[in-house]
């Protein structure tokens, strides 16, 4: 079995990854860059997994990877406060 990655983990190698959802949709692929965090799913959240497929063509789909994926949130929005 190939190594699977979880949302929030750092992408260690740029390229194409297979996206495996928690039973609500079929697999698809996304291109990610080294140093980014694996995104989470808007529907299955942290239950989504990623498998390395191969080297990409240098393209990156940023925020809004796909209608179903979203950037991984490092901290809850309410925790961010402006200095007084």
Secondary structure as the mmCIF struct_conf table of DSSP 4:
data_model
#
loop_
_struct_conf.conf_type_id
_struct_conf.id
_struct_conf.beg_label_comp_id
_struct_conf.beg_label_asym_id
_struct_conf.beg_label_seq_id
_struct_conf.end_label_comp_id
_struct_conf.end_label_asym_id
_struct_conf.end_label_seq_id
STRN STRN1 UNK A 4 UNK A 6
TURN_TY1_P TURN_TY1_P1 UNK A 7 UNK A 8
BEND BEND1 UNK A 9 UNK A 9
STRN STRN2 UNK A 10 UNK A 10
HELX_LH_PP_P HELX_LH_PP_P1 UNK A 11 UNK A 11
BEND BEND2 UNK A 13 UNK A 13
STRN STRN3 UNK A 15 UNK A 20
BEND BEND3 UNK A 22 UNK A 25
STRN STRN4 UNK A 28 UNK A 32
TURN_TY1_P TURN_TY1_P2 UNK A 34 UNK A 35
BEND BEND4 UNK A 36 UNK A 36
STRN STRN5 UNK A 37 UNK A 37
HELX_LH_PP_P HELX_LH_PP_P2 UNK A 38 UNK A 39
STRN STRN6 UNK A 40 UNK A 41
TURN_TY1_P TURN_TY1_P3 UNK A 42 UNK A 44
STRN STRN7 UNK A 45 UNK A 45
TURN_TY1_P TURN_TY1_P4 UNK A 46 UNK A 47
STRN STRN8 UNK A 49 UNK A 54
BEND BEND5 UNK A 58 UNK A 58
BEND BEND6 UNK A 63 UNK A 66
TURN_TY1_P TURN_TY1_P5 UNK A 67 UNK A 68
STRN STRN9 UNK A 69 UNK A 70
HELX_LH_PP_P HELX_LH_PP_P3 UNK A 71 UNK A 73
BEND BEND7 UNK A 74 UNK A 75
HELX_RH_3T_P HELX_RH_3T_P1 UNK A 77 UNK A 79
#
